[in-house]
Amino acid sequence: MSSESISANEAAAAQEFPDRVGFKPDNPFLVNFKPYIPAGARLRELTPIPLIMGTLLGIVFGASSLYLVLKTGLTVSASIPVAVISITLFRALSKVGLRNATILENNIVQTAGSAGESIAFGLGVTMPAIMILGFDLEFTRVMLVAVLGGLLGILMMIPLRRALIVQQHGELKYPEGTACAEVLKAGASDESRAAAHAQAGAPVSEVRALPIFTGLGIGFIYKVAMDGFKAWKDTPEKVFGGAFSGGSIAAEINPALLGVGYIIGPRIASIMCAGGVLAYLVLIPAIKFFGSGIAGALPPGTKAIAQMSPNEIRGAYVLYIGAGAVAAGGIISLFRSLPTIWSGLKGGLADLRGGQAARVGFVRTDEDLSMKFVLGGIFALLALIMLFPQLGLKWNILGAILIVVFGFLFVTVSSRLTGEIGSSSNPISGMTVATLLLTCLIFLIVGWTGPTYYVTALSIGGIVCIAASNGGTTSQDLKTGFLVGSTPKHQQTAILVGALASAIVLGPILLKLNEAGTVYVAVASDPSVAAAANFRVDSFELSTLKMEQLRGPQGTKDQGTYRAYYKSDSQGGNAVKYLVNDQGVPVYMADPAINGTHKARPDGTTVTKFDAPKAVLMSYIIKGILNHKLPWTLVLLGVMIAIVLEMSGIPSLAFAVGVYLPLASSSPIFIGGMIRWLVDKYLRNKFARHKMTEEQLVAEGDKSAGVLMASGYIAGGALAGIIYAFLNSLPSLSSFNERIELWAGTSNPFFKGPSENILPLIPFVIITILLYLAGREVILRGGGRAKEVQPSSFGP
């Protein structure tokens, strides 16, 4: 090709990327695009310390995300908090004579650190369903699903990078990835600034680290005081009587939930809380009103409605309605994205054929891990999936095919939707629901309906869920790298390492959280438990059961050995675990932390329970299709609620999650969303004279002190909750916990007494006001200020 025949666009591209022979950009946004660090620059990038730091931070934020998803079914992106922490730590090290990190090294930290959050979401959404279905939550099974799903999602995303990140630049926004790039550029070192392009509007501000560390400290201390020392009641509530019998309101005054609401924003927080209002102030009172005249139990309930508390009505009836609404909302959101699915699949297949690679030369900023490595890794992971019997997929070719088909399909969908609406709004749970529905229908056709296939179906769903979640996260990270000028193959290596480490560690944390909150209820001491345990295991089945002892503080008082037996519910409810003696007679009911109902041990010490809403939904789908034992009338009521919402123009999935969750969980999220609304209103007025676009305002808000402090609230509150759960399970601390409970119950009016539902609101109001002031930057301005906001610094 002669120089005279090259168009102006091609000449501009050739000047920026001289190694791309014959480059012809189809996207006009790419013509003038310049990454922060040019392709020809050479800066330190994939070095050991950033990789180790990112991996460790990924484990920390993954643990906090796991706690959060078990509580609420939600997580938030960890990339920006990890980036802020990385910049701050390396800057502090430079003050004592060590080397500061380059912007590319800080990007490696946030890339490796983001893997934990996405794996935690997939684990929390799927793996607890194993226990609900009547199987042990084994370490090997949990770890395998986490490792295989996490690595598979990253490898499947790599061939899509050029189609979605590069060719769709300017069209797919990847909001979290773009905001994270702004944070990294704002905190770039002198060495990085020297290597960057001298372009108008380059960021000159310092990143503000004080808010996130302050929020982490406040969240941690608040949660320790509330849970560990019973300084105040954790869930103030009001149960109505009289004409509004059955209605109730409550709030779990948890800093992590407040932070979640602030980050997801007012619209989603309001819609989610509205679902809780429907459940607790409409459905439960209606069931109480119409059902109080029924003398006996109304299935699937086990006792008369007139004798039920609001939470018992929720557990017996409203949970199924919420499950139907969540399933329908997820499927509807999936169908809406079908054009996106098709577009993304075409791009991915074209890239696999080498179409993009043939047109785009391999400069540093376009160099992926080789396709031989990617395809070899995918085949190796599939081989491992079929080798391990714990997954129920040993030599199961059909299962492997389903994982490949659904995995690539939903990794593509997740990556594309993340670019359009962001990670926080990405309907991963809807994709998992669709995977389970289709998988179970296929199993039904081929006759695989026995209980052993529950594990097989859930393993497929779990691996696909984690793969899709990690695919979306990887896309955000690669978008950040594209904007700052990173080397894609280094980022891909970093997130593979981070994902592997997080997958190995998060499994034991999940098991320990469940063990720490398990309560063993003696059958002889509880009439309702005794009535349900009126059975005996026959001698043949007894010989096949696994031996088990009581764990935690209760294990010191009864060191006997029993056999673990799961009793299925004939109405389609959760399987219940019992410890039976050598004669097959139940001695204890093991009430787990995940989806359990007993919140105190026999000695009075309280434990942390997790609703795990989406895991319960997954178990309902599997049982409902394979054994036809769901109360479908209630489920279909939920489906109709979702359809009505969609016809009204309201996103049904967020509302449905609110119906399913306790109102106590969604109300602090709503409060956080309202604080964000007030802060955003202030920021719009503040930047009105700059004539900024909506995307620029969003980017400014996402790196504000309020978002960083809310992220600290989440990390600090969740980590304190995990530590408390672990310490609370230690027998050596049992007597200390008993003394704390006794003191709080008799001498602390914030915890027990006539004002126990009013006084605890005081500390919660204080941290709410602090969050608002941080968002307004009345406090926590530390770390530097932007000299001037230039709209061009946010553009493509």
N, C-alpha and C positions, 0 to 999 in steps of 0.2 A: 504494500500500500504506500503510495507516494505521499509526501507531506502536504501536497496541494489538495489531495482528496480527503484529508481529515477535516471533519466539521469542527466548529468552534467548541462544541461540547466535548468532543473526543480530545481535542487539543488540551482543554482544561484538565480533563481526567488524566491524560498522558503526562502532563506536567506534575500533577499530584502523585500519580502512581506510575512511574516510568517503567517499572518491570511488567506492567500489564499490557502485553503486546496485543493490539487490536481490541482493546476494551471499548465496549459500546454500552453505556448505561441506558437502561430502559426507564429508570426512575429519575425524573428531573431533580429530585431532592439530593441525589448523589453527586450531581455535577459540581456543586459548590461546597459539598460537605468536606470538612477537614477535621479529623480527630484531634483531640487536645495534644497528644504526643504523635508526631508524624511517623509514617511507616518506616522512614529511613533512620529514625532515632534509635539509639541503643541505650536503654536504661535497665538497671537491675529489676528483675520481675519475679520469676519462680525461684526464690531462695529459701533456705530451710527455716529461718526464724519466722517469716510471715506465714509460711505454710503451717507450721506448728501452732502459731498463735491463732490463726483462723480455725484450725481444727478444734482447738480447745474451746474457743468462743462458740463454735458451732454446737459443741456438746452442751455448754451451759445454756445457750438459748434454746437448744432442742429440748432440754429437760424442762425449761419453763414453758415451752410451747406444748409439751406433752401434758403437763399439769392443766394447762388452759383448755386444751381440746377435750380432756376428760370431764372438765367442769362444764363447758359451754358448747362444745362442738366447733369452736372457732380458734383460729390462730391469726397472727399478724406477721407481716414480713420482718425478718431480722436483719436485712441487709444494711439499712441506714444506721441502726444502733451499733452494729458490728463495725461499720466503716468509721463512725465517730470514735469509738473506743480505740480502734487501731491507730488512727491519726494521733489521738491524745497520748497513747502509750509510747509510740515511737518518738513523738516530740519530747516527751518527758525523758526518754533515754538519751536523746541528743543533748539535753541540758547537762548530763553527767559525763559527756565525752564520747558516748557511743554514736553510731551512725544513724541518721534519720532515714526513714523509709521513703522510697520514691512513690509517686502516685500509682505506679503499676504494682509495686509491692503491697500497698494498701488495698488495691483492688483484689489482689490474690487473697488477702485476709478476709475481705467481705465475701468473696466467692466461696472459699472453703467454709466460712462461718454460716452461710445461708442454707447449707444442706441439712443441718439438724432440724430446722423448723419444718421443712416439707416432709421429712421422714416421720417426725413426731405426729404430724397431722394424719398421715396414712395409717400409722400404728394405732392412734387413738380412735380413729373412725372404724377400723375393721377388727383388730385383734381381740378386744374384749368380747366380741360376739362369740368367739370360740367358747368362752366360759358360759355365756348365756345359753348357748346351744347344748351344753352338757358335757363339755370336754375340758381337760386341764389346760391352763394357760402356761404351756411349757416354754422354757427358755429357748431351746433349740428351734422350736417352731416359730416363735416370735422373731428371733434373730435372723433366721433364714428369709422370712418374708421381708423384713426390713432391708437386709443386704441385697437380696436379689431384685426387689422392686426398685430400690434406690439406684443401683448401678444400671439396671435396665433402662430406666427413664432417661438417664444422662446419655447413655450410648445411643438411644433412639432419637434423641434431640440433636445430636451432632450433625447428621446429614441434612437437617432442616435449617441450620443456622443461616446459610446464604439466602435461602428462599424467604425466610421470615424476618431475619434481623437486618440483612443487607439490602435485599431487593425491595423490601417493604418499608425501608427507612422513610420517615416522614408521614407514613400512612398508619403503621402500627406504632403507637406511642410508647408502650411499655412504661407506664407512669412511675412505678417504683424504681425501675432500672434507670430512668432518666433523672429522677430526683437524687438517686444515689450517686450518679455521675456528677451532679452539681455539688454534692457534699464533698466528693473526692477532689474536685477541681478547686473548691473553696479552701480546702486544707492542704493543697499541694505544697511540697517542699521547694526550697530555692532551686535545688538541682532540677526538679521537674519543671518548674516555671522557665528555667533557662532553656530547656529542651523543647518547650511548647512553642506553638506558632505565636508570633506577635500579631494578634488580631484584636480588633475593636471589641470591647465588652468582655475581655477575659476577666475571670473572677479575681478580685484582689482582696476579698474578705478572709477572715480567719474562721475556721469551723468552731462552733460553740459546743464544748464538751461538758461544761459545768452542769447544764440541765439534766443530762442523762444520768450522770453519777449522783446528783442530788436526788433525782427521782428514784434511783435504785436504792439509795440509802433510806429514804423516807418509806418506800414500799416495804423494804425488808424489816425495818424497825416496827412499823405499824403492824405488820402481819405477825411478827414474833410476839408483840405485846398482846394482840388480840387472841391468837391461838395458843401460844405457849404459856402465857401468864394470865389468861382469862381477864384481861383488863377491862374488856367490855364485851357485850353479846355480839356475835358475828352476824346474826340475821334477825334484826328487829321485824316484827310482824303485827298485823292486826286482823283478827278473824271476826267477821260480822255475824250478827245473830238476828233474831226477830224476823222481820219481813224479808231480809236479804241473807237468810241462812245459807251457808255454804260459800259465800263470797269471802275473799281474803286478799290482802296485799302484804308484800314483804320485800325486803332488800338485803341481799348479801353484801355488806359494806366492805368490799374487798378492793384494794387499790388496783389489782390486776384487771378487774372487770371495768373499773372506771377508766383505766388507760385504754382498754380495748374500745370502749365507746368513743373516746376522743379520737382515736386513730381511724376507725371505720366511718366516722362522720355522722351528722345528724339524720340524714335520710334513712340509711340502713338501720341505725340504732332505733329510730322512731318506729319503723315498720316492724322490726323485731320485737320491740316492747309491746306494740299493738297486738301481736299474736299472743303474748302472755296475758294481756288484758282480756282478750276474748276467752282464753282458757279459764282464768281464775275469777273473772267478774261476769261472765256470761254462761259458758258451758257448765262449769261445776255448779253454780247456783241453780241452773235449769235442771240438771240431773238430780240435784237434791230436792227440788220442788216436785218434779214429776215422779221421782222414785221413792219418796218417803212413804207413800201409801202402800208400797209393795211389802208384804210381810216377810218373805224369804229373800235369799240372795238372788240377784239378777246376773247371770253369767255375762262376762267372764269374772265378775266380782264374786267374792267368797262369803260375804255377809250382807245383811240388810243395809240398803243405802241410808236409811234413817240413822244408823249407828256409825256411819263412816265420817271421818274428818275430811276436809278439803283435799289434803294430800292423798288420802286413801282413794277418794273418788278419781283423782288424777291418775293414780297408778292403775286402777282397775279399768277405766274407760277412756279418759282423755288422751293418754299416751298413744293408744291405737289410732285415735282421730289425728293426732299430730303426726304419727308415722305415715299415715296415708297422705296427709298434706305435704310432708317433706318429699315423699317418693314422687308424687305428682308434680310438685314444683321442680324437682330435679330433672324429671323427664321432659317437662315443658321447656325448661331452659336449654336442654340438650337439643330438642327439635328446632328451637330458634337458631341454634348455631350450625345447622346443617349446611347452609351455604359456606360458612367459614370452614367447616370440616372438609368439604369438597375442594375448596380453594387450597387449603393447607396440604391436603393429600396430594393434589396435583403437583404442587411445588416440591414436596418431599420426594415424590417418585421421580420427578425430573432431576432433582439433585443427586439421587441415588444412581441414575443413569449417567451422571457425569456432565449433564448439560451445563450447569452453572460453572463447574470447575473448568470446563473447556474454554469458557469465555473469560474467566477471571483468573489471572495469573497468581502464583503463590508468592505474594509479598508477606512480610512478617505479620501484618494485621489481618491477613486472610488465610493463615495457615492453621488448619484443623488437625486433630489426630487422624492418622491414616484410616481409610475405609477398611483396610485389611484388619487393623486393630479393632475397629468398631464392630464389623461383622463377626470376627473371631470371638470377641467378647460376648456378643449376643448369643452366639451358638454355645459357647462355654456355659453361660448362665442358664440357658435352657436345658443343657445336659445335667447341670446340678439340680435344677428343679425336678427333673424326672428321676434323679438318683436317691433323694432323701425321702424316706417313708413318712416323716413327720408332716409333710405337706399334703399327703393323700394323693399325690400325683406320680407315684413311682411307676415308671414305664407307661405313663398315660399320655399317649401321643395326642389325643383329642384335647386334653388339658393344655398341653404345650402350644398347640395350634391356636387355641382360644387366647392364650396369653399374648402370643405374637400379634394376632389380629387386633384384639381389643387394646393391647398395649400401644402399638404404633398408631392406631386410630385416635386414642384419647391423649397420647402424648402430643400428637399434632393439634388436636382440638385445644388442649390446655395451653400449649405454647401460643397458639393464635389468639385465644380469648384473653390470655394474660396481656398480650400486646394491646388489645382493645379496651379492656375494662380493669386491668390490674389483677394482682394476685389475690387481694383480699376479697374480690367479688367473683373469683373464678369458681364455677360450680363443680368442684372436684367430687363432692359427695353425690351430685346428680349423675356424674359419669360412672361412679362406683355402683350406684343403684341400677343404672342401665346395664352395666356389666353383669351384675348378679342376676337381674331379671332374665337376660338373654341366656346366661350360663345355665341357670336353673331350668329354663324352658327346654334347652337342648338336652340337659340331663333327664328331664321328664320324658322327652321323646325316645331317648335310647334306654330308658328303664332304670336309670341310676337314681333311686329314690330313698335308699336306706340312710340311716343316720351317719354312716361313715362318709357319705358323699357331702354331708354338711361341711366337713373340714375341707374337702376338695374344692367345693364351690367358693368357700370363704378364702382359701389360699389364692385362688385365681383372682377374686375380687380385691384382696389385700395387695397382691403384687401389682395389679393394674392401677389401683388407687395410688400407691406410693410412686409408681412410675410416672403417672400423669401429674401428680403433685410436684415431683422433682423435675419433670420436663418443663413445667411452667416457671419454676424457680431458676432453672438453668437458663431459660430464655431471658429472664430479667437480668441475670448476671452477665450474659453475653452481650446484651444491649448496653449495659454499663461499660463493658470492655470496649465495645465498638465506638462509643462516644469518647472515651478517654484515650483510645489508641493502644489497647492491650493486644497481646498475642493470644488468639483463641485457643490454641492447643495447650498453652500454659494454664489458662483458666479451666479448661476441661479436665486437665490433670488434677488441678487443685480441688475441684468439686467432687471428683471421683474419690480422692483421698479423704476429704471431709465427710462425704456420704458414708463411706465404709466405716470410718471411726464412729460416727454418730449412730449408725445402725447397730454396731456391736454394743455400744454403751446404753442406748435408750431401751433396749429390750429388758435388761435387768432392772432398770429404773421403773419400767411399767410393772414388772412383777413385784418389785418391792413396795410400790405405792399400793398395790392391791392387797398384799400381805399385811402391810401396816394398818390398814383400815378394816381388816376382817374381824368380825365378832363371832365367837362361838356361843350360840344360844343353847343352853341345856334343854333338851326336850321336856324333861320332867318339870321344869320351872316355869314354862310358858304354855298356858292352855291352848292358845291359837296354834303354836308350833306343834304341840302334841297332837292336835286334831289332824294337822296336815301330815304328820309323821306316823300315822296309823297304818304301818305296813311292815313287812319283814322280807329281807332279801333271801332268796333260796340259796341253798348250800352250793349248788353248781356255780351260780353267778358270783357268789361271795368269794370263791376261790380265785376268780379272775381279777378281783379289784386290787388296786394299789394300796399299800400300807401307808399310813400317814399319822403324824402327831400334831397336836395343837401347837401353833406358833405364836410368837410374841409373848407378852406378859401372861396371858392365860396358860401358856405352855409350862410355866413354872409351877402352876397349881395343879395341873393334871398332866403327868408325864406318860400317860398310857398311850398305847398304839392302837389305832383303829383302821378301818378300811373306808376309803372314799367312794361314795355312791351318789350318782346324779339321778334325781327323780324327775322325769319329764312331766310337764303339765298337759293334761288331756285337752285343755281349752286353747292351747297354743301359746301359753305364757312362758316365762323364763324357767329353765331347768333349775332345780334347787339342789345344792350339795349338802349331803349328810355324812357324818362320821358314824359308822355302825360298828357294833362289837362283833365278836366271833360267832355269835348266834344270829347275826343279821339284823339285830334290833337297833334302830336309830338312837344314838346317845346325844349327839349335838347336831344342830343345823349350823353350817358354816355360812354366815352372811357376809359376802365379799364387800370390799371397799367400792368396787365398780358396780353400780346399779343395786347396791344393797340398801336395806331400809333401817337396820338397827344402828343408831348413831352413838351408842354408849355400851361399854362392856359391863358385865355384871357388877364390877366394883364401882361403877359410876363414871369412870374416865371416858371422855368423849373421843371419837375418832373422826377422821376426814372421810367423807363419802363422795363419790363421783357419779353423776347421772349418765355420763357417756351416751348422750342422746343418739348420735348417729350410729354407734355400734349396736345399740338395741334395734334400731331400724333395720340394719343389715341382717340381724338374726331373724327378725320378723319376716323379711322377704324370703329368706331361704326356707324357713319352716312353712310359711304360707303357701309356697309353690310345691315343695316336695312332699308335704304331708297333709295339706288341706285343713289345717287346724287353726287358722286365724279367724278372729271375729270380724269377718269381712264387712259386715254392716257398718261397724265403727270406722274401719279403714276407708270405706267408700265415702262416708261422711267427710272425712278429711280430704279425699280427692275432690269432692264437690266444692269444699271451701277454697281449695287452690284454684279451681276453674273459675269460680265467682270472682276471686281476686284478679286473675288474669284478664277477665272480661272488663273489670273496672280499671285496668291500667296500673295495677299495683304488683310489684315483683312478689310472686307467691312464695319463693323459696325462703327468703329472709323472714317473712311473716310466719311460714310454717315452722321454721326452727323456733320462733318465739312461742308458738302454740305448744310445741313439744317440751321446751325448757321450762323449768320453774320460773315464775314471775320474779322470784328473788334474784335469779341470775340476770334476767334481761333488764330489770329496773335500774341497776347501777350503770349498765351499758348505755341506757337511754340518757341518764344524767351526764355521762361523759360526752355523749353526742351533742347534748344541748350546750355544754361548755364549749365544744368545738365550734358550734354554730355562732355563739357570741364572739369568739375569737376571730373566726373567719370574717364576720361582719366588720370587726374592727380593722382587720388587715386590708379589706377591700377599700375602706375609707382612707386608710393610710397610704395606699399605693394608687389612689384614684388619678393623681396627676401624671403618673407614668404611662397611662394608656396601655396597661399590660393586657395580654390575651388571657383567656381562661386557663390555658395550659401553664402560662407563666405564673399565674396566681396560685395554681395548685402546686407547682414546683416550689414556690416560695413558702407556702403553708406546710409542705411535707418536710422541709428542713428547718422549720421554726423551732424555737425553744419549747413550745407546748408539746409538739409531737415527740421531741427527744425526751422530755420529762415523762410523758405518758408511756413511752417505751421503757423508761427506767422503772416506773410504777409496775409495769407488767413483769419485767425481769425480777425486780426485788421482791414483789409480792408472791410470785410463783415459786421462786427459789426458796423463800422462807417457808412456803407451804410444803415443799418437797422435804426440806430438812426437818421440819416439825413432824411430818408423817413418819420419817425414818426413825427419829429419836423417840417418838411416841410408841414405837413398836419394840423398843428395847426393854427387856424385863428389869434391867438395873435401874431404870427411871420410873418404874411403875409406882413406887411409893411416893416419889416426888410429885408425879402427876395427880395422884389421889389427894395429896395435901393441897395442891393448887386448886383443884376442883372443889374441895371442901371449903376452903377459904372464900373462893369466889361465890359459891352458893349461899354462904351465910353472912358475909361481911362486905360484899362489893355491890352497891346499888346499880352500877353500870352493867353488871352481869345478871343479877337476880334481884327481883323486887318489884314494887309497883311501877317504877319508872324504867324498867329494863328495856322497853321498846322505844324510849325517847332519848335517854342520856347517851346511848351509843352513837346516836347521830352526830353528836358534837365533834368527835375526832374525824368522822367522815366528812363533815362539812369543812373542817379545817384543811384537809388534803385536797378537797375539791376547789376551795378558794385559792390555794397555792398553785394548782394546775392552771386555773384561769389567769392568775397574775403572771405566771411564767409564759403563757401564750401571748399575753399582752406585752411581755417583756418589761413589766414593771419590776420584776425580780429576775435573777439569773441571766444577766446580760453578758456574763463572762465569756471570754474567748475571742473578742474582736467584733467589729461591726463592718458591714459593707459600706464602702465609700459612696457608692451610687448604684442603684439597680438599673442595669441596661437590658432592655428586652431582648437584644440580640444575643445575650449570653444564654438565653433559654431556648433559642431556636434550633432548627435542625442542623 
